[in-house]
């Protein structure tokens, strides 16, 4: 599985990892899960958009520094190329929902040809 972080994701991640020191390790653990089940298979994964090239998934990312609370991570899974693009990460306590405009911009910039 190939992973790529969008610049906006990297910025969010950097800010959150200053506050939640275990976040880099937590993301590594999350990637191990994605290597096995990229689209998820539980109530902690929710498909929020479907495109001909990818599936946009919102998942719960458990952080050891957050007892009981969790972070949300939005990513695009490209099944044909075994690629995952991380789009957004946020703390559920600070933000209710994902940034729909960021997702729309991502989908708009996907190549037109398969």
Backbone as XML, in Angstrom:
<?xml version="1.0"?>
<chain id="A" units="angstrom">
  <residue number="1" name="UNK">
    <atom name="N" x="0.847" y="-1.179" z="0.000"/>
    <atom name="CA" x="0.000" y="0.000" z="0.000"/>
    <atom name="C" x="0.895" y="1.246" z="0.000"/>
  </residue>
  <residue number="2" name="UNK">
    <atom name="N" x="0.575" y="2.166" z="-0.880"/>
    <atom name="CA" x="1.311" y="3.436" z="-0.942"/>
    <atom name="C" x="0.496" y="4.515" z="-0.249"/>
  </residue>
  <residue number="3" name="UNK">
    <atom name="N" x="1.159" y="5.295" z="0.596"/>
    <atom name="CA" x="0.488" y="6.361" z="1.339"/>
    <atom name="C" x="1.028" y="7.714" z="0.910"/>
  </residue>
  <residue number="4" name="UNK">
    <atom name="N" x="0.108" y="8.677" z="0.845"/>
    <atom name="CA" x="0.502" y="10.042" z="0.511"/>
    <atom name="C" x="-0.317" y="10.978" z="1.384"/>
  </residue>
  <residue number="5" name="UNK">
    <atom name="N" x="0.337" y="12.005" z="1.886"/>
    <atom name="CA" x="-0.350" y="13.011" z="2.691"/>
    <atom name="C" x="-0.490" y="14.280" z="1.867"/>
  </residue>
  <residue number="6" name="UNK">
    <atom name="N" x="-1.715" y="14.786" z="1.768"/>
    <atom name="CA" x="-1.907" y="16.068" z="1.110"/>
    <atom name="C" x="-1.303" y="17.157" z="1.995"/>
  </residue>
  <residue number="7" name="UNK">
    <atom name="N" x="-0.852" y="18.262" z="1.402"/>
    <atom name="CA" x="-0.242" y="19.333" z="2.211"/>
    <atom name="C" x="-1.134" y="19.815" z="3.356"/>
  </residue>
  <residue number="8" name="UNK">
    <atom name="N" x="-2.426" y="19.920" z="3.117"/>
    <atom name="CA" x="-3.341" y="20.365" z="4.174"/>
    <atom name="C" x="-3.417" y="19.340" z="5.313"/>
  </residue>
  <residue number="9" name="UNK">
    <atom name="N" x="-3.344" y="18.057" z="4.967"/>
    <atom name="CA" x="-3.323" y="17.007" z="5.988"/>
    <atom name="C" x="-2.044" y="17.109" z="6.809"/>
  </residue>
  <residue number="10" name="UNK">
    <atom name="N" x="-0.921" y="17.287" z="6.122"/>
    <atom name="CA" x="0.371" y="17.374" z="6.806"/>
    <atom name="C" x="0.382" y="18.534" z="7.806"/>
  </residue>
  <residue number="11" name="UNK">
    <atom name="N" x="-0.220" y="19.646" z="7.414"/>
    <atom name="CA" x="-0.293" y="20.816" z="8.300"/>
    <atom name="C" x="-1.158" y="20.498" z="9.534"/>
  </residue>
  <residue number="12" name="UNK">
    <atom name="N" x="-2.332" y="19.896" z="9.310"/>
    <atom name="CA" x="-3.209" y="19.505" z="10.420"/>
    <atom name="C" x="-2.497" y="18.525" z="11.344"/>
  </residue>
  <residue number="13" name="UNK">
    <atom name="N" x="-1.832" y="17.547" z="10.742"/>
    <atom name="CA" x="-1.155" y="16.508" z="11.505"/>
    <atom name="C" x="-0.043" y="17.105" z="12.370"/>
  </residue>
  <residue number="14" name="UNK">
    <atom name="N" x="0.702" y="18.025" z="11.802"/>
    <atom name="CA" x="1.801" y="18.652" z="12.539"/>
    <atom name="C" x="1.269" y="19.410" z="13.757"/>
  </residue>
  <residue number="15" name="UNK">
    <atom name="N" x="0.184" y="20.147" z="13.572"/>
    <atom name="CA" x="-0.420" y="20.886" z="14.688"/>
    <atom name="C" x="-0.914" y="19.937" z="15.778"/>
  </residue>
  <residue number="16" name="UNK">
    <atom name="N" x="-1.622" y="18.894" z="15.378"/>
    <atom name="CA" x="-2.174" y="17.951" z="16.351"/>
    <atom name="C" x="-1.086" y="17.147" z="17.057"/>
  </residue>
  <residue number="17" name="UNK">
    <atom name="N" x="-0.007" y="16.817" z="16.342"/>
    <atom name="CA" x="1.042" y="16.002" z="16.964"/>
    <atom name="C" x="1.846" y="16.790" z="17.996"/>
  </residue>
  <residue number="18" name="UNK">
    <atom name="N" x="1.781" y="18.113" z="17.943"/>
    <atom name="CA" x="2.406" y="18.922" z="19.004"/>
    <atom name="C" x="1.639" y="18.740" z="20.307"/>
  </residue>
  <residue number="19" name="UNK">
    <atom name="N" x="0.327" y="18.638" z="20.199"/>
    <atom name="CA" x="-0.533" y="18.504" z="21.375"/>
    <atom name="C" x="-0.634" y="17.052" z="21.840"/>
  </residue>
  <residue number="20" name="UNK">
    <atom name="N" x="-0.722" y="16.134" z="20.882"/>
    <atom name="CA" x="-0.881" y="14.713" z="21.186"/>
    <atom name="C" x="0.380" y="13.979" z="20.733"/>
  </residue>
  <residue number="21" name="UNK">
    <atom name="N" x="1.288" y="13.793" z="21.665"/>
    <atom name="CA" x="2.635" y="13.285" z="21.342"/>
    <atom name="C" x="2.649" y="11.870" z="20.765"/>
  </residue>
  <residue number="22" name="UNK">
    <atom name="N" x="1.622" y="11.079" z="21.033"/>
    <atom name="CA" x="1.615" y="9.697" z="20.531"/>
    <atom name="C" x="1.088" y="9.610" z="19.100"/>
  </residue>
  <residue number="23" name="UNK">
    <atom name="N" x="0.665" y="10.720" z="18.522"/>
    <atom name="CA" x="0.004" y="10.702" z="17.211"/>
    <atom name="C" x="0.830" y="10.055" z="16.091"/>
  </residue>
  <residue number="24" name="UNK">
    <atom name="N" x="2.130" y="10.356" z="15.961"/>
    <atom name="CA" x="2.895" y="9.676" z="14.896"/>
    <atom name="C" x="2.856" y="8.144" z="15.021"/>
  </residue>
  <residue number="25" name="UNK">
    <atom name="N" x="2.971" y="7.637" z="16.240"/>
    <atom name="CA" x="2.901" y="6.181" z="16.446"/>
    <atom name="C" x="1.485" y="5.656" z="16.211"/>
  </residue>
  <residue number="26" name="UNK">
    <atom name="N" x="0.497" y="6.447" z="16.609"/>
    <atom name="CA" x="-0.895" y="6.048" z="16.396"/>
    <atom name="C" x="-1.201" y="5.943" z="14.904"/>
  </residue>
  <residue number="27" name="UNK">
    <atom name="N" x="-0.667" y="6.861" z="14.112"/>
    <atom name="CA" x="-0.878" y="6.818" z="12.663"/>
    <atom name="C" x="-0.195" y="5.591" z="12.054"/>
  </residue>
  <residue number="28" name="UNK">
    <atom name="N" x="0.975" y="5.225" z="12.559"/>
    <atom name="CA" x="1.649" y="4.014" z="12.072"/>
    <atom name="C" x="0.776" y="2.782" z="12.321"/>
  </residue>
  <residue number="29" name="UNK">
    <atom name="N" x="0.171" y="2.719" z="13.511"/>
    <atom name="CA" x="-0.728" y="1.611" z="13.832"/>
    <atom name="C" x="-1.951" y="1.596" z="12.927"/>
  </residue>
  <residue number="30" name="UNK">
    <atom name="N" x="-2.469" y="2.779" z="12.624"/>
    <atom name="CA" x="-3.627" y="2.904" z="11.735"/>
    <atom name="C" x="-3.269" y="2.418" z="10.328"/>
  </residue>
  <residue number="31" name="UNK">
    <atom name="N" x="-2.063" y="2.736" z="9.876"/>
    <atom name="CA" x="-1.621" y="2.284" z="8.555"/>
    <atom name="C" x="-1.522" y="0.760" z="8.495"/>
  </residue>
  <residue number="32" name="UNK">
    <atom name="N" x="-1.140" y="0.138" z="9.602"/>
    <atom name="CA" x="-1.084" y="-1.330" z="9.637"/>
    <atom name="C" x="-2.481" y="-1.919" z="9.434"/>
  </residue>
  <residue number="33" name="UNK">
    <atom name="N" x="-3.475" y="-1.278" z="10.027"/>
    <atom name="CA" x="-4.858" y="-1.728" z="9.840"/>
    <atom name="C" x="-5.259" y="-1.549" z="8.378"/>
  </residue>
  <residue number="34" name="UNK">
    <atom name="N" x="-4.910" y="-0.395" z="7.806"/>
    <atom name="CA" x="-5.256" y="-0.121" z="6.403"/>
    <atom name="C" x="-4.570" y="-1.082" z="5.443"/>
  </residue>
  <residue number="35" name="UNK">
    <atom name="N" x="-3.375" y="-1.543" z="5.784"/>
    <atom name="CA" x="-2.687" y="-2.519" z="4.938"/>
    <atom name="C" x="-3.510" y="-3.798" z="4.811"/>
  </residue>
  <residue number="36" name="UNK">
    <atom name="N" x="-4.219" y="-4.154" z="5.867"/>
    <atom name="CA" x="-5.027" y="-5.362" z="5.879"/>
    <atom name="C" x="-6.433" y="-5.118" z="5.332"/>
  </residue>
  <residue number="37" name="UNK">
    <atom name="N" x="-7.067" y="-4.041" z="5.814"/>
    <atom name="CA" x="-8.464" y="-3.746" z="5.450"/>
    <atom name="C" x="-8.558" y="-2.275" z="5.046"/>
  </residue>
  <residue number="38" name="UNK">
    <atom name="N" x="-8.157" y="-1.923" z="3.835"/>
    <atom name="CA" x="-8.086" y="-0.509" z="3.438"/>
    <atom name="C" x="-9.410" y="0.247" z="3.474"/>
  </residue>
  <residue number="39" name="UNK">
    <atom name="N" x="-10.520" y="-0.435" z="3.244"/>
    <atom name="CA" x="-11.819" y="0.247" z="3.267"/>
    <atom name="C" x="-12.483" y="0.136" z="4.634"/>
  </residue>
  <residue number="40" name="UNK">
    <atom name="N" x="-11.827" y="-0.543" z="5.573"/>
    <atom name="CA" x="-12.391" y="-0.712" z="6.906"/>
    <atom name="C" x="-13.473" y="-1.770" z="6.923"/>
  </residue>
  <residue number="41" name="UNK">
    <atom name="N" x="-13.808" y="-2.213" z="8.133"/>
    <atom name="CA" x="-14.842" y="-3.253" z="8.223"/>
    <atom name="C" x="-15.658" y="-3.149" z="9.508"/>
  </residue>
  <residue number="42" name="UNK">
    <atom name="N" x="-15.635" y="-2.004" z="10.143"/>
    <atom name="CA" x="-16.366" y="-1.886" z="11.402"/>
    <atom name="C" x="-17.109" y="-0.566" z="11.456"/>
  </residue>
  <residue number="43" name="UNK">
    <atom name="N" x="-17.738" y="-0.332" z="12.579"/>
    <atom name="CA" x="-18.481" y="0.910" z="12.758"/>
    <atom name="C" x="-17.563" y="2.124" z="12.835"/>
  </residue>
  <residue number="44" name="UNK">
    <atom name="N" x="-16.269" y="1.908" z="12.940"/>
    <atom name="CA" x="-15.302" y="3.005" z="13.030"/>
    <atom name="C" x="-14.871" y="3.530" z="11.660"/>
  </residue>
  <residue number="45" name="UNK">
    <atom name="N" x="-15.374" y="2.921" z="10.602"/>
    <atom name="CA" x="-15.084" y="3.343" z="9.234"/>
    <atom name="C" x="-16.403" y="3.631" z="8.535"/>
  </residue>
  <residue number="46" name="UNK">
    <atom name="N" x="-16.466" y="4.747" z="7.828"/>
    <atom name="CA" x="-17.702" y="5.118" z="7.150"/>
    <atom name="C" x="-17.370" y="5.707" z="5.784"/>
  </residue>
  <residue number="47" name="UNK">
    <atom name="N" x="-17.909" y="5.118" z="4.750"/>
    <atom name="CA" x="-17.714" y="5.631" z="3.400"/>
    <atom name="C" x="-18.584" y="6.879" z="3.232"/>
  </residue>
  <residue number="48" name="UNK">
    <atom name="N" x="-17.963" y="8.032" z="2.919"/>
    <atom name="CA" x="-18.731" y="9.274" z="2.818"/>
    <atom name="C" x="-18.870" y="9.782" z="1.390"/>
  </residue>
  <residue number="49" name="UNK">
    <atom name="N" x="-18.076" y="9.241" z="0.466"/>
    <atom name="CA" x="-18.198" y="9.633" z="-0.942"/>
    <atom name="C" x="-17.630" y="8.521" z="-1.811"/>
  </residue>
  <residue number="50" name="UNK">
    <atom name="N" x="-18.248" y="8.351" z="-2.968"/>
    <atom name="CA" x="-17.784" y="7.333" z="-3.900"/>
    <atom name="C" x="-17.513" y="8.008" z="-5.240"/>
  </residue>
  <residue number="51" name="UNK">
    <atom name="N" x="-16.361" y="7.726" z="-5.784"/>
    <atom name="CA" x="-15.947" y="8.285" z="-7.059"/>
    <atom name="C" x="-15.527" y="7.106" z="-7.926"/>
  </residue>
  <residue number="52" name="UNK">
    <atom name="N" x="-15.518" y="7.279" z="-9.224"/>
    <atom name="CA" x="-15.133" y="6.158" z="-10.100"/>
    <atom name="C" x="-13.699" y="5.700" z="-9.862"/>
  </residue>
  <residue number="53" name="UNK">
    <atom name="N" x="-12.837" y="6.587" z="-9.338"/>
    <atom name="CA" x="-11.440" y="6.225" z="-9.111"/>
    <atom name="C" x="-11.111" y="5.867" z="-7.668"/>
  </residue>
  <residue number="54" name="UNK">
    <atom name="N" x="-11.954" y="6.304" z="-6.725"/>
    <atom name="CA" x="-11.617" y="6.079" z="-5.323"/>
    <atom name="C" x="-12.850" y="6.111" z="-4.431"/>
  </residue>
  <residue number="55" name="UNK">
    <atom name="N" x="-12.622" y="5.735" z="-3.194"/>
    <atom name="CA" x="-13.640" y="5.754" z="-2.164"/>
    <atom name="C" x="-13.131" y="6.682" z="-1.060"/>
  </residue>
  <residue number="56" name="UNK">
    <atom name="N" x="-13.944" y="7.658" z="-0.660"/>
    <atom name="CA" x="-13.554" y="8.565" z="0.419"/>
    <atom name="C" x="-14.117" y="8.000" z="1.716"/>
  </residue>
  <residue number="57" name="UNK">
    <atom name="N" x="-13.235" y="7.803" z="2.684"/>
    <atom name="CA" x="-13.612" y="7.149" z="3.925"/>
    <atom name="C" x="-13.268" y="8.044" z="5.112"/>
  </residue>
  <residue number="58" name="UNK">
    <atom name="N" x="-14.197" y="8.079" z="6.060"/>
    <atom name="CA" x="-13.989" y="8.789" z="7.327"/>
    <atom name="C" x="-13.836" y="7.700" z="8.384"/>
  </residue>
  <residue number="59" name="UNK">
    <atom name="N" x="-12.758" y="7.770" z="9.145"/>
    <atom name="CA" x="-12.495" y="6.734" z="10.133"/>
    <atom name="C" x="-12.129" y="7.359" z="11.473"/>
  </residue>
  <residue number="60" name="UNK">
    <atom name="N" x="-12.308" y="6.572" z="12.493"/>
    <atom name="CA" x="-11.918" y="6.985" z="13.835"/>
    <atom name="C" x="-10.462" y="6.574" z="14.027"/>
  </residue>
  <residue number="61" name="UNK">
    <atom name="N" x="-9.635" y="7.526" z="14.417"/>
    <atom name="CA" x="-8.226" y="7.253" z="14.692"/>
    <atom name="C" x="-8.032" y="7.365" z="16.189"/>
  </residue>
  <residue number="62" name="UNK">
    <atom name="N" x="-7.760" y="6.261" z="16.835"/>
    <atom name="CA" x="-7.587" y="6.264" z="18.279"/>
    <atom name="C" x="-6.208" y="6.804" z="18.636"/>
  </residue>
  <residue number="63" name="UNK">
    <atom name="N" x="-6.201" y="7.730" z="19.563"/>
    <atom name="CA" x="-4.960" y="8.358" z="20.023"/>
    <atom name="C" x="-4.786" y="8.006" z="21.493"/>
  </residue>
  <residue number="64" name="UNK">
    <atom name="N" x="-3.616" y="7.524" z="21.842"/>
    <atom name="CA" x="-3.372" y="7.128" z="23.229"/>
    <atom name="C" x="-3.464" y="8.304" z="24.199"/>
  </residue>
  <residue number="65" name="UNK">
    <atom name="N" x="-3.213" y="9.518" z="23.729"/>
    <atom name="CA" x="-3.290" y="10.697" z="24.600"/>
    <atom name="C" x="-4.728" y="11.116" z="24.868"/>
  </residue>
  <residue number="66" name="UNK">
    <atom name="N" x="-5.648" y="10.673" z="24.069"/>
    <atom name="CA" x="-7.066" y="11.026" z="24.221"/>
    <atom name="C" x="-7.807" y="9.835" z="24.809"/>
  </residue>
  <residue number="67" name="UNK">
    <atom name="N" x="-8.060" y="9.882" z="26.074"/>
    <atom name="CA" x="-8.754" y="8.765" z="26.712"/>
    <atom name="C" x="-10.254" y="8.917" z="26.486"/>
  </residue>
  <residue number="68" name="UNK">
    <atom name="N" x="-10.837" y="8.000" z="25.734"/>
    <atom name="CA" x="-12.272" y="8.030" z="25.478"/>
    <atom name="C" x="-12.660" y="8.827" z="24.244"/>
  </residue>
  <residue number="69" name="UNK">
    <atom name="N" x="-11.917" y="9.870" z="23.925"/>
    <atom name="CA" x="-12.190" y="10.660" z="22.723"/>
    <atom name="C" x="-11.302" y="10.153" z="21.598"/>
  </residue>
  <residue number="70" name="UNK">
    <atom name="N" x="-11.578" y="10.612" z="20.411"/>
    <atom name="CA" x="-10.729" y="10.179" z="19.308"/>
    <atom name="C" x="-10.657" y="11.244" z="18.232"/>
  </residue>
  <residue number="71" name="UNK">
    <atom name="N" x="-9.777" y="11.005" z="17.317"/>
    <atom name="CA" x="-9.597" y="11.878" z="16.172"/>
    <atom name="C" x="-10.334" y="11.263" z="14.988"/>
  </residue>
  <residue number="72" name="UNK">
    <atom name="N" x="-10.617" y="12.084" z="14.014"/>
    <atom name="CA" x="-11.208" y="11.593" z="12.774"/>
    <atom name="C" x="-10.189" y="11.805" z="11.664"/>
  </residue>
  <residue number="73" name="UNK">
    <atom name="N" x="-10.139" y="10.845" z="10.780"/>
    <atom name="CA" x="-9.214" y="10.927" z="9.656"/>
    <atom name="C" x="-10.011" y="10.644" z="8.375"/>
  </residue>
  <residue number="74" name="UNK">
    <atom name="N" x="-9.801" y="11.494" z="7.384"/>
    <atom name="CA" x="-10.473" y="11.344" z="6.094"/>
    <atom name="C" x="-9.405" y="10.939" z="5.081"/>
  </residue>
  <residue number="75" name="UNK">
    <atom name="N" x="-9.682" y="9.875" z="4.342"/>
    <atom name="CA" x="-8.714" y="9.436" z="3.337"/>
    <atom name="C" x="-9.425" y="8.898" z="2.101"/>
  </residue>
  <residue number="76" name="UNK">
    <atom name="N" x="-8.675" y="8.886" z="1.013"/>
    <atom name="CA" x="-9.172" y="8.346" z="-0.254"/>
    <atom name="C" x="-8.451" y="7.031" z="-0.519"/>
  </residue>
  <residue number="77" name="UNK">
    <atom name="N" x="-9.226" y="5.986" z="-0.752"/>
    <atom name="CA" x="-8.667" y="4.677" z="-1.067"/>
    <atom name="C" x="-8.854" y="4.409" z="-2.548"/>
  </residue>
  <residue number="78" name="UNK">
    <atom name="N" x="-7.734" y="4.248" z="-3.260"/>
    <atom name="CA" x="-7.732" y="3.941" z="-4.688"/>
    <atom name="C" x="-7.454" y="2.442" z="-4.823"/>
  </residue>
  <residue number="79" name="UNK">
    <atom name="N" x="-8.497" y="1.655" z="-5.034"/>
    <atom name="CA" x="-8.339" y="0.202" z="-5.053"/>
    <atom name="C" x="-7.541" y="-0.300" z="-6.251"/>
  </residue>
  <residue number="80" name="UNK">
    <atom name="N" x="-7.647" y="0.374" z="-7.414"/>
    <atom name="CA" x="-6.934" y="-0.088" z="-8.609"/>
    <atom name="C" x="-5.416" y="0.052" z="-8.454"/>
  </residue>
  <residue number="81" name="UNK">
    <atom name="N" x="-4.977" y="1.055" z="-7.711"/>
    <atom name="CA" x="-3.542" y="1.324" z="-7.600"/>
    <atom name="C" x="-2.989" y="1.048" z="-6.205"/>
  </residue>
  <residue number="82" name="UNK">
    <atom name="N" x="-3.809" y="0.539" z="-5.295"/>
    <atom name="CA" x="-3.390" y="0.304" z="-3.903"/>
    <atom name="C" x="-2.734" y="1.547" z="-3.312"/>
  </residue>
  <residue number="83" name="UNK">
    <atom name="N" x="-3.451" y="2.657" z="-3.429"/>
    <atom name="CA" x="-2.930" y="3.928" z="-2.941"/>
    <atom name="C" x="-3.938" y="4.544" z="-1.977"/>
  </residue>
  <residue number="84" name="UNK">
    <atom name="N" x="-3.408" y="5.161" z="-0.924"/>
    <atom name="CA" x="-4.255" y="5.890" z="0.024"/>
    <atom name="C" x="-3.708" y="7.297" z="0.152"/>
  </residue>
  <residue number="85" name="UNK">
    <atom name="N" x="-4.596" y="8.273" z="-0.047"/>
    <atom name="CA" x="-4.255" y="9.682" z="0.135"/>
    <atom name="C" x="-4.958" y="10.177" z="1.388"/>
  </residue>
  <residue number="86" name="UNK">
    <atom name="N" x="-4.179" y="10.655" z="2.347"/>
    <atom name="CA" x="-4.759" y="11.231" z="3.551"/>
    <atom name="C" x="-5.166" y="12.669" z="3.251"/>
  </residue>
  <residue number="87" name="UNK">
    <atom name="N" x="-6.432" y="12.990" z="3.493"/>
    <atom name="CA" x="-6.994" y="14.284" z="3.128"/>
    <atom name="C" x="-7.114" y="15.214" z="4.326"/>
  </residue>
  <residue number="88" name="UNK">
    <atom name="N" x="-7.610" y="14.697" z="5.446"/>
    <atom name="CA" x="-7.863" y="15.553" z="6.607"/>
    <atom name="C" x="-7.785" y="14.751" z="7.895"/>
  </residue>
  <residue number="89" name="UNK">
    <atom name="N" x="-7.353" y="15.414" z="8.964"/>
    <atom name="CA" x="-7.373" y="14.840" z="10.307"/>
    <atom name="C" x="-7.822" y="15.950" z="11.249"/>
  </residue>
  <residue number="90" name="UNK">
    <atom name="N" x="-8.706" y="15.602" z="12.178"/>
    <atom name="CA" x="-9.172" y="16.605" z="13.132"/>
    <atom name="C" x="-9.646" y="15.950" z="14.427"/>
  </residue>
  <residue number="91" name="UNK">
    <atom name="N" x="-9.654" y="16.760" z="15.495"/>
    <atom name="CA" x="-10.138" y="16.311" z="16.787"/>
    <atom name="C" x="-11.645" y="16.520" z="16.834"/>
  </residue>
  <residue number="92" name="UNK">
    <atom name="N" x="-12.362" y="15.472" z="17.140"/>
    <atom name="CA" x="-13.832" y="15.505" z="17.126"/>
    <atom name="C" x="-14.384" y="16.552" z="18.098"/>
  </residue>
  <residue number="93" name="UNK">
    <atom name="N" x="-13.679" y="16.840" z="19.191"/>
    <atom name="CA" x="-14.140" y="17.824" z="20.162"/>
    <atom name="C" x="-14.071" y="19.256" z="19.663"/>
  </residue>
  <residue number="94" name="UNK">
    <atom name="N" x="-13.221" y="19.519" z="18.677"/>
    <atom name="CA" x="-13.059" y="20.875" z="18.144"/>
    <atom name="C" x="-13.867" y="21.126" z="16.883"/>
  </residue>
  <residue number="95" name="UNK">
    <atom name="N" x="-14.208" y="20.078" z="16.187"/>
    <atom name="CA" x="-14.845" y="20.218" z="14.889"/>
    <atom name="C" x="-15.869" y="19.103" z="14.731"/>
  </residue>
  <residue number="96" name="UNK">
    <atom name="N" x="-17.077" y="19.457" z="14.372"/>
    <atom name="CA" x="-18.152" y="18.467" z="14.300"/>
    <atom name="C" x="-18.029" y="17.547" z="13.093"/>
  </residue>
  <residue number="97" name="UNK">
    <atom name="N" x="-17.782" y="18.136" z="11.919"/>
    <atom name="CA" x="-17.743" y="17.348" z="10.687"/>
    <atom name="C" x="-16.504" y="17.647" z="9.860"/>
  </residue>
  <residue number="98" name="UNK">
    <atom name="N" x="-16.298" y="16.781" z="8.874"/>
    <atom name="CA" x="-15.175" y="16.941" z="7.947"/>
    <atom name="C" x="-15.370" y="18.181" z="7.082"/>
  </residue>
  <residue number="99" name="UNK">
    <atom name="N" x="-14.288" y="18.620" z="6.477"/>
    <atom name="CA" x="-14.302" y="19.772" z="5.577"/>
    <atom name="C" x="-14.738" y="19.290" z="4.191"/>
  </residue>
  <residue number="100" name="UNK">
    <atom name="N" x="-16.013" y="19.445" z="3.886"/>
    <atom name="CA" x="-16.568" y="18.968" z="2.610"/>
    <atom name="C" x="-15.911" y="19.659" z="1.418"/>
  </residue>
  <residue number="101" name="UNK">
    <atom name="N" x="-15.561" y="20.923" z="1.573"/>
    <atom name="CA" x="-14.920" y="21.660" z="0.479"/>
    <atom name="C" x="-13.546" y="21.068" z="0.152"/>
  </residue>
  <residue number="102" name="UNK">
    <atom name="N" x="-12.833" y="20.628" z="1.165"/>
    <atom name="CA" x="-11.521" y="20.007" z="0.947"/>
    <atom name="C" x="-11.683" y="18.701" z="0.177"/>
  </residue>
  <residue number="103" name="UNK">
    <atom name="N" x="-12.708" y="17.940" z="0.507"/>
    <atom name="CA" x="-12.973" y="16.677" z="-0.187"/>
    <atom name="C" x="-13.367" y="16.953" z="-1.637"/>
  </residue>
  <residue number="104" name="UNK">
    <atom name="N" x="-14.240" y="17.933" z="-1.838"/>
    <atom name="CA" x="-14.654" y="18.295" z="-3.201"/>
    <atom name="C" x="-13.455" y="18.727" z="-4.034"/>
  </residue>
  <residue number="105" name="UNK">
    <atom name="N" x="-12.564" y="19.522" z="-3.444"/>
    <atom name="CA" x="-11.365" y="19.980" z="-4.156"/>
    <atom name="C" x="-10.478" y="18.791" z="-4.524"/>
  </residue>
  <residue number="106" name="UNK">
    <atom name="N" x="-10.349" y="17.838" z="-3.616"/>
    <atom name="CA" x="-9.545" y="16.642" z="-3.890"/>
    <atom name="C" x="-10.137" y="15.872" z="-5.083"/>
  </residue>
  <residue number="107" name="UNK">
    <atom name="N" x="-11.441" y="15.637" z="-5.036"/>
    <atom name="CA" x="-12.098" y="14.880" z="-6.113"/>
    <atom name="C" x="-12.028" y="15.623" z="-7.443"/>
  </residue>
  <residue number="108" name="UNK">
    <atom name="N" x="-12.128" y="16.929" z="-7.386"/>
    <atom name="CA" x="-12.063" y="17.742" z="-8.604"/>
    <atom name="C" x="-10.684" y="17.644" z="-9.265"/>
  </residue>
  <residue number="109" name="UNK">
    <atom name="N" x="-9.645" y="17.481" z="-8.462"/>
    <atom name="CA" x="-8.276" y="17.439" z="-8.988"/>
    <atom name="C" x="-7.806" y="16.040" z="-9.376"/>
  </residue>
  <residue number="110" name="UNK">
    <atom name="N" x="-8.692" y="15.044" z="-9.258"/>
    <atom name="CA" x="-8.315" y="13.710" z="-9.706"/>
    <atom name="C" x="-8.231" y="13.683" z="-11.227"/>
  </residue>
  <residue number="111" name="UNK">
    <atom name="N" x="-7.351" y="12.865" z="-11.775"/>
    <atom name="CA" x="-7.257" y="12.782" z="-13.242"/>
    <atom name="C" x="-8.574" y="12.282" z="-13.839"/>
  </residue>
  <residue number="112" name="UNK">
    <atom name="N" x="-8.904" y="12.783" z="-14.989"/>
    <atom name="CA" x="-10.182" y="12.444" z="-15.632"/>
    <atom name="C" x="-10.192" y="11.034" z="-16.218"/>
  </residue>
  <residue number="113" name="UNK">
    <atom name="N" x="-9.042" y="10.602" z="-16.724"/>
    <atom name="CA" x="-8.989" y="9.268" z="-17.342"/>
    <atom name="C" x="-8.653" y="8.217" z="-16.297"/>
  </residue>
  <residue number="114" name="UNK">
    <atom name="N" x="-9.181" y="7.031" z="-16.509"/>
    <atom name="CA" x="-8.924" y="5.917" z="-15.588"/>
    <atom name="C" x="-7.597" y="5.320" z="-15.930"/>
  </residue>
</chain>
